[in-house]
Amino acid sequence: MKDLKWDKDRLYQLVRGKLGDYSFVVISNREPYIHTMSGGKIVWNRPVSGLTEALDPVMRAAQGTWVATGMGDADKKVVDDHNRVAVPPDKPEYSLRRVWLTEEEIKGFYLGFANEALWPLCHVTFFTPPIFRETDWNTYKKVNQIFAEAVSQEVAGGKAMVLVQDYHFALLSRLIKEQNPKITVGQFWHIPWPTHEIFRTCPWQEEILDGLLGNDLLGFHTQSYCDNLLETAEHSLGAKIDREQSAVVHRGKTTLVQPFPISVDFDWLSREADNEAVVREMEKMSRQFNLKGKYVGVGMDRMDYTKGIPQRLQALEKFLERFPDYRGKVVFIQAGMPSRTQIESYKDIGQEIEDLMKGINDRYGTDSWQPVIPMTKQLTPSALAALRRLANFCVVSSLHDGMNLVAKEFVASRIDGDGVLILSQFTGAAAEMGEAILINPFAIDEFARKIKEAIEMPEPERRRRMKAMQKTVASNNIYRWGGSMVSKLISMAGV
């Protein structure tokens, strides 16, 4: 039987046809719609997010509830007495339940335990050790409990399916189950899961694992992360492991642990790349940065120490040193916003990246040529699409990454069928995109040679590789990810 393509309509029909009298609840830290003040008026916007793209049609079909932290400066102005607002604001189809956190709670829960403990713990980058503060852990527990109470109020004892998102809520599923064991709960962990030897360094490893095993279904990007979770549960909790079914039995209950590789909306990105606004942006950038006749490389990441941006710049410098014939002929655009700047390690990586770019330009730049062009401002979707289309090669050099959607966005935007992707073997995307030039970002000399290989690759070979990657990304799109998880949850609920 031919495998039907997943799209927004198919996902919508799945939920509308199968959900029955179950309510559907999604929980995430980031909200799908934000209300802010602009010129004395309340305006709304939708954050750019693959998560929102996948789950928004589910919520529309289910007419469910999305529970998230309210962060917009006008968010409180539009909610009702139960902290709910109907969304999408222009055509309401489901409810957004906002949870309010204090600055201290955000500091301890989000900036502290989630991003200074769990994030570095799960991203094995060697250079940024996790920071385990008991005060942060206590706040993390408190916030998970706040969200559990919000979910309980929304479900109100009825039949429900709940889908929890990411590492901010490692304890939440267990708390939900304790309030109502009949609720079917799934969770997707959007970052890697490390080996047992690494995870055991967390002082609260048992509590975190117990929380996650409150799920009926636990999803990761790859089977290797699933395997790591099974191993961790076995060693840390003494849980019974069924490796054939990829399941954990803990407290007499079974949690199915499965891979659901996240992706992008291939068709939408391709359409967005093919419009006049993008062409104008390409022409503008080409003039502004004197790109005509140059080999253009791009890196498009937020400034995070997991993304391997310093290694990328070191490889570019080695390339210019070893292959001087390319000086004046190659321009590398490093686009990406500073991230989580309240955290010291993020300030440090931002400064390191800035120093490396300046050093390369000082050593190799001329009056008419600058080898590295920093773009650290917020870019419009048209500008991002223009960069992807202008590039002869795109570099994704993550030191450790759950999936990496930048790689897939680049492929989806190449409506010309050309371009080369240089991709770290330490990304989840590498398992799906073997036609990319795969690199070890720590091997700087080899990395530099791979840049040369990308530039010199013959056009027929470039197109062959790109065609194969586009076929993969178009098939394994964001709606397949959402549909696969929701289908599994529906079957587990016995609907």
ABEGO torsion letter per residue (X at the ends): XBBBBBBAAAAAAAAAAAAEABBBBBBBABBABBBBBBGGBBBBBBBBBAAAAAAAAAAAAAGBBBBBBBABAAAAAABBAAGBBBOBAABBABBBBBBBBBAAAAAAAAABAAAAAAAAAABBAGABBBBBBAAAAAAAAAAAAAAAAAAAAAAGGBBBBBBBBEAABAAAAAAAAAABAABBBBBBBABBBBBAAAAAABAAAAAAAAAAAABABBBBABAAAAAAAAAAAAAAAGBBBBAAAGBBBBGGBBBBBBBBBBBBBAAAAAAAABBAAAAAAAAAAAAAAGABGBBBBBBBBBBBAAAGAAAAAAAAAAAAAABAAABGABBBBBBEBBBGAABAAAAAAAAAAAAAAAAAAAAABBAABBABBBBABBBBAAAAAAAAAABABBBBABABBAAEAAAAAAAAABAAGBEBBBBBAABAAAAABAABBBBBAABAAAAAAAAAAAAABBAAAAAAAAAAAAAAAAABBAAAAAAAAAAAAAAAAGX
